[in-house]
C-alpha cells in the first residue's frame, strides 16, 4: 500500500513538472518576437537621444507617459512629465546654458523584453558640453536604464534611471613618456600663482605631484617640460630662462591659458 502511494506521488510529480515546463514554453516569447522587440527599442532609443541632443522639445516629450519618473544619482527624483519638461526647457535646453551632447558607449547597450509589459534597455554613455565661444569637451560618463511600456500599440518610457556619473577620462589623446629623475628634479619647488596662491611641486613615484591647498594631482610627462592630468583637461608647461633654470609653469585648460605660477623657491 505504501509502495503504491509513493508510485502515485512520483507519477503526479512528473506530470506536474511536464505541465509546468509546457506552460513556461507557451508563455515564453519566440526568438522572432524577442528580436522584433529589441530592434524596436533600439530604434526608439536612437530617435529619443536625437531629440535630446538637438533639443527638439516637442519630439522629446512624446517618448514618455504622463506619470513618468526620472531617477538621477545627483539630482534625485523628478516625478511627472510636466515637471521634467519645465526642467528641460530651463536647464538642458535653456538658451543661455551650455549645450550638452550625449553619446552612447559602443557595445554597452542591452535590451531585455518584459513579458506582458514592454522592455528594459540599459547601457553606458558619455556626455560632452559646449560653452559659448569654446570647443566641445568631454565631461562625464554614466550608466542608464530605461523602462519602456507597450500600451495601445504605442511604446512609451515609464521610468528612467541615470546613475554612476563619473568624471570622464581627460587628455586621452596624449601619450605618457618616461623622463629621468634629473629632469623631474628641475621642476620641484614652491610656486606662486595669482588665482591659486601657493603651489608646491614635488616628486611621487617617478611623476610630479602638484599641491595647492587641499587639491592634489598627479601629472604625467608628455614631453620633457610638458605634463598633463588624466582626470581633468589640464596641462602644465614648465618654462626655463636663458640660464636653463626653471622660472615658472603655465597651466592650460582645454588648450587655453588659465594660470601662470612663478617659482619662488
C-alpha positions, 0 to 999 in steps of 0.5 A: 500500500505504501509502495503504491502511494509513493508510485502515485506521488512520483507519477503526479510529480512528473506530470506536474513538472511536464505541465509546468515546463509546457506552460513556461514554453507557451508563455515564453516569447519566440526568438522572432518576437524577442528580436522584433522587440529589441530592434524596436527599442533600439530604434526608439532609443536612437530617435529619443537621444536625437531629440535630446541632443538637438533639443527638439522639445516637442519630439522629446516629450512624446517618448514618455507617459504622463506619470513618468519618473526620472531617477538621477544619482545627483539630482534625485527624483523628478516625478511627472512629465510636466515637471521634467519638461519645465526642467528641460526647457530651463536647464538642458535646453535653456538658451543661455546654458551650455549645450550638452551632447550625449553619446552612447558607449559602443557595445554597452547597450542591452535590451531585455523584453518584459513579458506582458509589459514592454522592455528594459534597455540599459547601457553606458554613455558619455556626455560632452558640453559646449560653452559659448565661444569654446570647443566641445569637451568631454565631461562625464560618463554614466550608466542608464536604464530605461523602462519602456511600456507597450500600451495601445500599440504605442511604446512609451518610457515609464521610468528612467534611471541615470546613475554612476556619473563619473568624471570622464577620462581627460587628455586621452589623446596624449601619450605618457613618456618616461623622463629621468629623475634629473629632469623631474628634479628641475621642476620641484619647488614652491610656486606662486600663482595669482588665482591659486596662491601657493603651489608646491611641486614635488616628486611621487613615484617617478611623476610630479605631484602638484599641491595647492591647498587641499587639491592634489594631482598627479601629472604625467610627462608628455614631453620633457617640460610638458605634463598633463592630468588624466582626470581633468583637461589640464596641462602644465608647461614648465618654462626655463630662462636663458640660464636653463633654470626653471622660472615658472609653469603655465597651466592650460585648460582645454588648450587655453591659458588659465594660470601662470605660477612663478617659482619662488623657491 
